[in-house]
Amino acid sequence: MKDFSYITNSSPAFIENMYKEFVANPESVDVEFRKFFEGFDFAVTNGLAAQNGTSYTSQNGTSSGSGKSEWRKELAVYRLILGYRNKGHLLAHTNPIKKRKDRGANLELSFYGLSEADLDTKFEVGSSIGLGTATLRDILAHLQRCYAHHVGVEFKYISDQKKIDWITTEIEQNFSKPLPLDQRKRILQKLNEGVMFEKFLHTKYVGQKRFSLEGGETTIPALDAIINKSAELDVKEVVIGMAHRGRLNVLANILGKTYEQIFSEFEGTGEINQTMGSGDVKYHLGFGSEVETPSGKKVHLKLMPNPSHLEAVDPVVAGFARSSANNIHDEEYHKVLPILIHGDAAIAGQGIVYELLQMSKLPGYYVGGTIHFVINNQIGFTTDFSEARSTNYCTSLAAMTQSLVLHVNGDDPEAVVKCAEIAARYRQTFHEDVFIDMVCYRKHGHNEGDDPKFTQPSMYALIEKHPNPREVYVKYLLDNGEEDVRELAKEMETKFWADLQDRLDEVKQRPLPYTYQTPELLWKQLRKATEEDFEKSPDTSVSGENFQTVFDAIMHLPPDFKPLKKVDKLLKDKIKLYNEEGKIDWATAELMAFGTIMLDGADVRMSGQDVARGTFSSRHCLLRDEENDTQYNRLSNIPGAKGKLRIYNSLLSESAVLGFEYGYSLASPNALVIWEAQFGDFANGAQTIIDQFITSGEQKWNRMSGLVMLLPHGYEGQGPEHSSARMERFLIACAELNIVVTNITTAANYFHALRRQLAWPFRKPLINFAPKAYLRHPGTYSSKEEFLNGSFKEVIDDSDANPADVKKVLFCTGKVYYELLEKKLADNRKDVAIVRLEQIYPLPAKQLEALYAKYKNAVWYWVQEEPLNMGAACFLQMNLKSLNYGIIGRKASASTASGFMKVHKAEQAEIINTAFSI
């Protein structure tokens, strides 16, 4: 849909030549004009008068002539049609409370060289919008009904002609069809429920925060329509994410949560053991239900719990949907529908929305399309939309992925429902994101105790006098409906008050019946963790047969696959290390963990920036053929493995990708789900996901997760951004057995740590501070026997130390161990023992106390690379009081590390020398 003004100023000969090209080869003409010529062949078949004798021959051979004036007028009207398709949304009456801002649509007749004198002239171009030959008056009226009434359709940036044709057919030919009586009744019923719920809470819980939906109650029939239509189109499961506004209403009237359950939360009667910890406020809680649609389809609905960090739940929903499609629906992504309910200020202002949208078509994060529903209150907390964004619309980022946007007036429930059904059909047809921007208003302030007149006095003067959407719709039905519709409106009006009184009288509701899905049954087989669970790790050894099977499979390449020479040598070196020394390096141990888990029947999913190769060229899980660039997955041919490895290089995002993987883990209790940061401190960009979901989700919402975060960590002179993964930030969040924090030094212990994630009868997020340069350190290699026996070691003692000789114990975690060991061996210090703390939380205090007793004649020091205000020092001082020890590390610092190699080396040497000389 382009601007063809240059053509209207061209000679008839120019147009004739274009037409001749079309006759000879339709594909040679721009698609818009191909449609133009196809719809109403410019032959005299249609009776255009000849003014200058110019002759045209149509595709069917009919000849005649047409003058320059007729050509120009036809093309001008066609440009008018394209103009309304492109920019009609700028004129549409989508705002229910005030006149829209003039955004320069330029859709006046004069802009196209037309005038009122042309209104009763008939134009062939009417065929392109389904009218046939029609007067300009009728064409204009139709365009205004379609594109400039209560719906504004934004799609001019879409390049796929199939989508354009689909959209224009829906809007220009189908949208105006009246809804059947049953559907109108359903809309009024859902509006009644939405309004009734808010009135009830406003009456019963005066002054309590509930973040009401008043002003935007049409959300309820809209969501109802999306779910019902999607179910007809083979959707089996709907996963919903939203902020707190309207959440309680959605819970009650879409998911069927009973009023009794909601009231108990209002009255603060929740049991501590229901939430496993602190719990959360009522408007953050999640819920699941199974509903039957009017057409008899059963659909599982899930509303994800979320914090007040607006939009943070979005990638969690997408990850959950992806996981559910993988686990339950045979990777048929169209069967699981993610619905994200946004606020207008949040969708425009939160970068995570952009990140998620950028992910939407990538193979590792594709979910078959998401429906975005914006409750556009035209205001943030107290911020006008003119201060909240630079774009015309809060949904303008949709153009980035060429996503359809439907702007619709929230006071026209039928238009909203039609948009909802179009969105559902579009998603199921094209498997892409689609946006509904429902423009409405917020009846009260940000919460019910806030006075919005402080900041928007004129706007709220209008809102005070404005009837609610149910009242608007009832009046519409009474004024415009047939007799049966009028009777319906009166009947529903009476029923509304009767239902409201029943709710006021607290008539009991029966909870909806519910059938547990497979992942939910798996979750029910797990239990809460206890302190005793962390005193000794479960057995995670593997049989020699399974070990050999996996090793052979990951080292074998297809005969026709030609790896890069460097990679080929790397694999041969690993085989040689195993055959000659019986040892496994770090990267191989990791793939062995993945492979043996898959052999046990479980899936492994891993994503992050450059994970397929590994940032430090260590993993090499997916290999490339050097001649034809084909890809080979080294874990794809393990004999007997029923589990799958899904490994994806992510886009350059931390927040949305980590949120996605967390969501994936919630729906995959028996899968190993891993996110790896390119460098550990890159997790800083996902701090909201870490704080609000990963470290607190179990305590707030009773949702366990076994997500693994791999954070490369270690001081090697690479500067402040590539040294520290900010261990202290995770440790300060540790409480109530919420997460596991490790800093592992051997390949076998890493292998056991990964396998332990699924061996436990519960799930915990694992935060592992992973090595960088020490991935290839021979000291990290482990013997085959260490994989075939035992379990994860929380603490590793100094096997060479004689307690009688030891005068000093240096206990530490991670990479610094090898530097301390090198110094100990170089100086032949028999009086020093080095103890490794492999798991920092839950702290293995009893094991440390046993070693403290063993080395009872020694002085103890905690040694760390990090500055004293970082790392594990402060955590240990607070939690390890049964030992008496000193602390050695870099001096306290605002920055994590020096950016100068000489300074780094001097600081590192000082730490090591101090540890042995003090």
N, C-alpha and C positions, 0 to 999 in steps of 0.2 A: 504494500500500500504506500505508494510513493507520490510525490507531487508532480503532476503532469501538466503544470501550467504552460510549459514551453510548447506543448503540443497544440493547445488551444490557440496559440498565436501563430501557428504554422499554416502554410498554404494547403489547399486541398490536395495538391500533388504529393506533398509529404505524407499526408495521411493515406492517400491512395497507394503509395509505395509500401507503406507499412502493412496495409491490408493485403497487398499482393504477396508480400513476404509471408503473411499469415496463411494465405491460401496455399502457397507452395510448401511451407513448413511451419506449422503452428508453434513448434518448440522454439523457433528463432525469435519469437516476439515475447516481450516482457509478459509475465504471467497475468498481471492485472489487465493488460490490453488483450491478451489472448482470451480471457474470460469475457471481455467487452465485446469482441468480435463474435465469439461463439454464441453469446446470449441473444444477440439481435443483429444478425448478419446485415451489414450495411448495403443491402441491395434494395432495389426498388420493390422487392417482394413486399416491403412494408410501406410503400407508397410515398417516399420522400420526393418532394418536388425538385425538378432540375432547374437550377438557376443559371448555370453557366455552361451547360452541355457536357460537363465532365462525366464520363461513364465509368461505372464499376461493375464488375462481374462477381457475383457471390459464389460460394463454394458449390452451390447446386446449379450454377450456370446461368442464373437469371441476371439480366443486365439492365441497368438504368443509370440515372445520374442523380447527383445531389450537390447542392451548392455549398459554398464555404460557410454560410450562415448556419445551415442545419448541422453541419459537422461540428462547428464550434459550440452550438447550443447543447447538442448531445454530449459532447465531451465535457462541457462545463457542468452539466447535471451529474455526469459520472464523477467528476472531481468533487462535487458537493457530497455525493454518496461516500466517497473515500474520506472526505473531510470529517463527516459524522462518525465513520468507523474509527478514524484516527483520534479525533479530538472531541467527540460528543460528550465524553466523560467529564470534560471541563465545564460543561453547561448543565449536566444532569442535576436534578433536584434531590440530591442525596442527603441534605442536611435537614433534619426534622424541626429545628428550632430557630434557624435564622437563614438569611439569604447568603448564598455562596459568594466567595471572593471572585472577582473577575480575573481570570487567568489568560485572557487573550486567545480565545478559541478561534476567532476569525471564521465563523460559520454563517455570517450574513450573506444573503443572496448576492449583494453587490461585490463581495470579495471574489466571486466566481464569474462575474460578468453577467449576472442574471438580475432580474427585477420583478416587481409585482405584476408587471405586464405579461410575464411568462407563466404565471401561476396556473392558468387554465390551458396552457399548451400541452399537448400530449407528447411523451418522450418514450422512445423504444427502450431506453436504459432502465426503465422501471422493471424490466425483466430480471435484472441482476439482483434485485431485492425481493423477488417473488411476486411482484404486482402485475407483471405483464406490461403492455403499453399503458401508461398512466399519466395523468396530469402532474405537473410539477407540484401543485397544491397537495395532491394525494401522496406523492413521493416524499415531500417535505414533512407532512404530518406523520407518515410512517417512520421516517428517520428519527423524528423527535420522540415518538412513542418508544422506539427501540433503544435509542442511544442517549436521550436527553430528558427522560422522565425521572423515574425513581431509581434507575440503575445506570451506572456509568461503567462501560466496558473498556478496559485498557489492555490492548494487545498489539499495538502497531509495531512493536519491536520483535514480534514472533516472525521467524523467517520460514518456518515449515508451512507450505501451502495447505497441506491436509488439515493442520490444526486451524488455520485461518478459515478455511471453508467450513469446518465443523462449527467453529464459534459463530460465524456469520449466519449459518443456517439455524442454529439454536436461537440466536437473538432476533433475527429478522423474520423467521417463519414459525417458530415454535413458542417463543416466550409469551406472546399475547393470548395464547389459547387459555380459556378460563379453566380454573381448577374444578375438579368434580366435587360434589357436595360432601362426600366422605372426607376428602382431604381438607376442605374448609372447616369441617367440624373438628378434625384432628388439630388443626392450627389453633382454633379457638380454645380447645381443651388444654393444649400445652401452654397457651398464653395465660389461661385461667390459673393453671398450676403455678406458673412462674410468678404471677402477680400475687396470688393467694399466699404463697410461701413467704414472700417479703413482707406482706401486710401482717401475717401472723407473727413473724419474728419481731417486727417493729412494735407490735402490740404487747407481746409477752416478755421481750427482753429489751426494755427501753434503755437506750444509752449504751448498750453493749456493742463492741465492734463486731461487725459481721461482713463488712465490705459488700454491701448489697448490690444486686443487679438492677435496682430500680432505674428505669430509663432505658435499660438494655434488655428487658425481659424477652424480646424477640429472639434472643440467643437460644432459648429453650426450644421453640418449634424449629429453629434452624438446625440445631444439633440433632434433634429428633428426625428431621428430614434427611440429613446426611447419613445417619445410621441406617434408617429404613431403606433408602435408595441403594446404599452401598451393599446392604445385605442381599437385596434383590440381584445385585451384580457380583455375587460370590465372595463378598468379604465375610470372613468368619470371626474376626477379632478386631476390636477397635481399642487403641491405646491413646489416652487423652492426657495432654499436659496443659496446665493453665496456671496463672497466678491466682491470688486469693479472691479478686473481685468476682462475685457470682459463683464461687466454688460450691458453697453450701446449696445453692439453688440447683446447680448441675448435679450434685450428689443426690438430692432428693428427687428431682423430676426427670433426670436422664438415666442415672444409675440405679434408682430405686432404693436408696438408703432410707430407712424408715425415720420418721420424725422422732420416734422414741430414742433412736441411736444418736441423732443429732442433738436432741435436747440434753441428753446425758453429758455430752461434750460441752454444751453451753453452761451446764451447771457444775462443770468441773468434777464429775464423779468418776473419771477414768481411773482404772486401777494401775498402779505402778507395774505390776507383772504383765499387764497387757502390752506395754510399750518397751519393756526390758530396761528402762532407764528413765530419762527425764521427760520423755513424751514431747508433744509439740502442740501448738495452738490449733484450734478446731479448723481454721481455714487453710491449714497446710497439709491436712491428712489425706491419704489415698484411700481407695476403695475398689473393690471388684464385684461384678455382678454378671448374671447371664439373663438377657432379656429376649422376649419373643416379639418380633415386629408384627405389624398388622397383616403382612403377607404370610405369616407363619414361619419365618426364618428365625433361627436362634443365633444370637451373637454374644460373644464374650466381650464385656466392657471393662476396661481398667483405667482408673484415674490415678496417675502417678502422684505420690507425695512430693512436695517441693518446698523450698524455703522462700523467704521474701526476696531473695536475689532474683529479680525479674528475668525471665527467659533462661535461667540456668537449667531448668528442667528440660528444655527443648531437645538437646542431644541425648539426654537420658531416655526420653520417649522413643527417639529414633533407634537407639541401640537396643532397647527392649523389643521394639517391633521387628528389627532385623533378626534378633536372636529367636524370637517366637516363630518367625517364618522359617528359619533354619531348622529348628527343633521339632516343630509341630506340623508345619504345612509344606514340607518337602521343597523348601526354598522357592515356593510360589509367593513372591513378595506381595502380589496384588491382593492376597487373602488377608493380610494384616494391614489395617489402615491407621496410620498415626494422624491424630488431630491435635493441632497446637492452637490454643486459644490465647491470643495476645491482647495486651493493651496497646493503644496507639502510641503512647509515649515510649513504652518499653521496646516495641518492635523497631522503632526508628532510632532509639538511642543505645541499644545494647549490641555490642559487636559480635556476641556469640550467635546472634541470629544470622548475620552475614556468614560466619564460619560454617554454620550448619547448612545454609543454602548452598554455599560453595561445595560442600561435600555431597550434595543430594544426588549427583549423577556419577559419582566416582564408584568404581566396582566394589570397593571394600565397605562402603557406607550406604549403598543404594537400598532404599526401602520401598520402591515402587510408587513413590510420590506421597507427599504429605498435604493434607488440607489445612491451610492456615486460616483461622477465623479471628478477625480483629474486632474486639468490642471497642469501637472508636468513640470514646467519651469526649473527644475534642479537648482534652485537658490531661495534664499529668497530676501530680499531687496538688500543686497550686499553679502550675506552669501552663500558660497558653500555648497552643500548638505553634504559634508564630515564633515562640522562643524555644521550641523543642526539636525543630528540624529545619534543614535548609531546603528540603525537597517539597514538591507540590503535595505529595502524599506520604503518609507514614509507611506505605507499602512500596515505595519507589524502588527499593532494592530488588523487587521481583523481576525487574527488567534484566537484571544481571544473568538470570538463568532462563530468560524468555518465558516467564511464568504468567499465565492468565490471571488478571485481577478483576474482580467484580466489586465495584463500589455500590452500595445499596443503602437506601433510606430505612433505618430501623423502625420507622413508624408504618411501614408497608409490609406487614408480615407475609403476604402472598408473594411479593417480589423477593423478599429474603428467602423464603422457602424455595422458590423457583431457582434462585442463585445457588442455594444449597444443593439442589438436585443436579444442576448443571455441573457444579464442582465435583460431585460424586461421579457423574458419568465421565467427565473429562479425565479425572484421575484414573478411573478404571479403563478408559480407552487408550490414553497416552502414557500412563504410569509416570506422571510427573507432578510436581508441586502446583497447587492452585491456591489463590488467595481470595477470601471474601472480606471486604472492608465494610463492616456494618456501621454506618455513621449513626450515632445515637447521642445520649447525654447521660450524665451522672446526677441522679436526683439529689443526693446528699453530698457532703464533702468527702474527702479521701476516706474517712471513716464516719460512722454515724454521730460521733461527738464533735466533728470538725465543722466550722461554719464557713462555707465556701464564699459567702458574700464578702469576706475580707479581701479577696483577691479578684473575684469575677462578679461584681454586683449587678451589672446590666445583664449578663448571661443568665444569672440565677433568678433575676426578675422575670425573664421569659420562661425559665424552667418551672417556676412556682405555679404559673398559670397553665402549664401544658398538660393535657390529659395523658395518662399512661398508655402504652401500646395496645393493651386490651381494650380500653375505652375507645381508642381511635379505630380499632378494627370493628368493634361492635357497631359503631356509628356508620362506618363504611358499609357494612353488611345491611344495615337497616335502610340506608339511603340508596344503595346501588344493587341490592340483591333481588332475586326473584322472590316470590311469596314464600317458597319453602326455605330460602336462605334467611328471610326475615324471622320466620318462625324459629329457625335454628338459633338465631341470635338471642331471641327472647328466652328460649328454653335454657340456653347456656348461661344467660344472665341470672336466671333464677337458681340454677344449679350451682353457680359460682358462690353465691352467698350461703347456700346450704352446706357446701363442701367446706367453706371457710369456718362455719360454725362447728362442724364436726371436728375440725382440727383444733379449734379453740377449746372444745370439750375433750380433747386428747383421746379421740377414738383410736383404738389400736390398729396399727398396720401390720400386715404379715410380711416378713422378709421374703424376698424373691427366692425361689429354689435355685440352687447353684451346683454345677457339676465341675469338679476340680479338673484342670488341665494337667497334662503330664509333668511339666516343670513344677507345678504347685504340689503335686503328689510327692515329687522328689524332695522338695523343700520340707514337706511334712515329715519325711523320714529322718531329717536332721534335727539336731537339738541345740540348745544354748551351750556355750562353752563355760567351763568352770576353772577356777585357779588350778585344780589338780591336773587338768588337761595339759597344762604347760610345764609340768615338772619333768616330764619325759616325752619326747616325740614318739609317734607311732612308727612301727616298722615300715620302711618304704623301700626295702631291698627288692631286687628282681632276680629271677633265676638266670643261671648261666646261659641257658638256651635262648631265653628272650633277649638277653643282653647281646648275644652273638648275632641273633636275627636282625636286630635293629642296627647294630654296628655295620654289618655287611651291607644292609640295604642303603644306609646313608652314604657309604663310601663307594657304592657301585653306580656307574653312569651307563646309560644306554649305549650300545656299540656305535650308533650313528650320531651320537652327541659329541661335539668337539668343544670342550671348555677352553677358556683362556689358558695359556701356558702357566701363568702364575697360579691360577686356581688348581690346575692339574697337579702342579708340584706341591701345593699346599695340602691337597688330599693325600697324595702319596706320602708326604712327611707324617701325616697323622696316622696313616696305616703302619708306617715303619715304627713310629713311637709305640704303637699298641703291640705290634708283633715282636719287636725286639726288647722292649722294656716293660710291656704289660701296663702301660699308662695311657690315660685319657686327658686331653687338654680341656680348658674351660669351655670353649665353643662346642666341642664335640660332646661334652657332658650335658650341655644344654639341649642339644638335638637328641641325645640319648634319653633325656627326661621326656621330651615331647614324644618321641617314638614309642617309648614303653607305656606312656599314658594312652597313646592311641591303640597300642596293642591290648591294653586293658579295656578298650571299648569306649573311651572318652574322647571328646574333641578338644582341640587346642586352637585358640584364636589369638593372634598377636598383631598389633598394629603400632604405628609410630613412624616418625620420620626416618626413612632409610633402613627400616628393620630387616628387610629381606637380605641385604648384604651385611648390615651392621655398620653403624657409624665408624667404627674402628676396624673395618674390614676383617671381622672375626667370624661372623655367623655364616655367611655364604649359604643360606638356606635355598634361595632361588638362584640358579645359575643361568648364564646366557651363553648360547652357542656363538662362538666367535665368527662363524661364517654366515649364519642366517638369522641371528638374533633371537631364535626361539628360546623359550624359557623352560627350565626343568626344575621341578620341586624335589629336593633330595629325600623328602619324607613321603613321597607319593606312592612308593612301591614297597611298602613293608609287608611281607607275607603274613596274612592273618589279622592285620590291623583293621578294625571296624571303625575306629575313630578317624576324624578328618583333621588335617591341619589347614587352617585358614590364616594366611599371613599377608598383610597388606602394608605397603608403604603409604603413609598418610600424607595429606596435604600439610602445609606448614602451619599447623594449628595445634595448640595444646589444650585449650579449654574445651572446645567442642568435641575434639577427638577423645579426650579422657572421659568426658561426660558420656559419650557414645559407648565407650567400652564398659563404663560402670553400669549403664543401662543394660548392655548386653549380658553382663554377669548376673544381673537380677533375674533374668529369664533363663539362665543356663547354670543351674547349681552344680551340675556334673561336668562342666567344661572348665579347662584351664584358660582363663582370659587374661591377657597380658598387654599392658601399654608400656612402651619403652621411650623415655625421653632421649633426644639426641645428645644433650648434656643434661645432667641432673637438675641444674638450676633452671632449666626451661620449664620445669613444673611450676615455677612462680606464676606463669601465665595462666595456670589452671587452679589458682588458689581457692577460688570460690567453690569449684567442684570438690576439691580436697576437703575443705572445711565443712561445707554444708551437706555433702553426701557421703564421701568415703569414710571420714573419721567419725561421723556422728549419725549416719543413717540408721544404724541398728538401734541406737539408743532412742532416737526420735520416732522412728516409724516401724520398728520391729522388722526391718529389712536387712537380712544378711547378704554379704557379697564376698566372693573369693577373689576379687580382682587383684592382680599382681602389678605393681609399679616398679619398673627397673630404672633406677636413677644413677647413671654414671657419676662416680664421685672419687676424688683423690687429688692431692696436691702434687702437680707435676710441672709447675711453672707456666701453666697456660693462661694465667690471668684470672681476674675475679669472676668472669662469666663462665669459665670452664673448669672450675676447681671444685666448688662446693655445691652439693645438692640440698643444702640447708637442712641437715639432719635435725637441728634443734627445733625447727618449725613443726616437724612431725612428732618429735618426742614431747614437746610441750602440750600436744593434743592427746597424748596417751593417757587413758583412764578406762576403767570398767572393761578391760580386756577388749577394747574396741578395734585395735589393729595389731599387726605384727611388724616389728622393725628389725631388719637384719643387715649386717655388713659382713659378707662371707669371704673367706680366704682360700677355700679349696674347691676344685671342680666337683668332687664327690659330694661335698656338703651342699653346694648349689643344686646339684641333681636331686638330693634328698629334700631340700627345701621346696622345690617345685612340685615334687610328687606328694609331699606332705599336704599341700593345699587341697588335694582331693581325698587324701587318706583320712583326714580328720572327720569326725561325725558332726561337724559344724563347718561354717565358712567364716573366714576372716580376711580382710584385705591385707596383702603382704607388701610392705614397702622395703625394697631391697636396694641398698646402696652398692652399686655394681662397679667393678674395676674398669679401668681404661687401658693404660699401658700394661698393667699387670695381668691382662687377659692372656699374655704370652709368657708370663714368668714361669720358669720350670717349677718353682716352688708351689704353684697352684695346681700342678698336674696331680692326678690321683691314680692309685693302682686299681686294677680291675676288681680286686677283692673288696675295696671300699664301696663299690656299687652293689656287689652281690650280698653284702652283709650290712646289718645295722640300720641306722636311721639318722635323722638330722642331729647334729651336735650343737647344742646351744653355747657350750663353752669348750674350748680345746686347750688342754693342759700342755705344758712343755714336757714332751716325752723324754728329753735328754737330761732333765734336771734331777739332781739328787737332793731331796728336801733337807738333808743334813748339811749340805754344802751351801744352800741358797741363803743369801743375806738380803737379796733385793728381788722383789717381784714387780715386773712391769706388765700391767694388764692394759690391753688396747683393743681396738677393733679395726678391721679392714687393712688397707694397703700399708700403713705405717709398720705393721708387724714385720714385713719383709726387710725393711730398712733397719729395724731394731735387731732382727735376726742376723743380718749381714754384719752389723757392728759386733754383736756378741761372738759370732764365729771368728771374725777377724782378730778380735782381742782375746779369744780363748777364755771367755769369762764363764767359769763354772759356778760362780757365786750368784749368777743372775738367771732367773726363770722368766720366760715370756708367756703369758697367758692370753689367749684370744677370746674376746667376747663376741661370738658370732651372732647372737640374738640379743638385742638391747632391750626390746619390749615384746612381750612380757618379760621382765627382768628375771633371769634365772638366779635369784638371790641365794637359794639353798646350795646350788652347785658352787657358787662363788664363796659362800661361807665355808663349805667343805674344803676348798682349796686354801682358804685363809688359815684354816686349822692345820692343814697339811704343811704349809710353809709358815709355821708359827714363829720361827725365829727371824723372819724376813720383814723388811720395810717395804710397804706397798706404794706404788705410784700409778696413777692413771696417766697414760701418755696419748695425746691426740695431735693430729696435724693442724686442726682448726684453731682459730683464736679462742681464747678462754671463754668468751661470751657466746661461742657457737659450739657446734659438735655436741657430744654427749655429756660434757663436763657438768653443766648445771643440772641436767636430768639426774645424773648419778648422785650428785650432792644431795638432792632432794629425796631420792628413793633408795639409795644404798648406804644406810647409816650404821649397819652392823659391822662394816669394815672401816678400819682407820687407814687412810691413804692420802697422799699428796697428789697434786695435779700438775702436769707438765704440758705446755702447748704454746702456741703463738700468743703474743700479748693481745689483749682485747682490741678489737678493730671494728670500724664502721663498715669497711669493705671486707668481703670474704677472703681475698687473697691479693698479693702484690701482682702487678702486671709486668714486673721486671725479673728476668730469669736470675740475674746475679743476686737480687734481694731474696728471691725464693730459695735459692740454694743455700744462702747464708742462714736464713731462718730455719730451714729444714735441718741443716747440720747442727745448729744450736740445740734444736729439740733432741736430736739423737745423742749428741755429746752430753747434754745435761742429764738425760735419762741414765747414762752410765757413770757419770761423775758425781752426781749429787749425793 
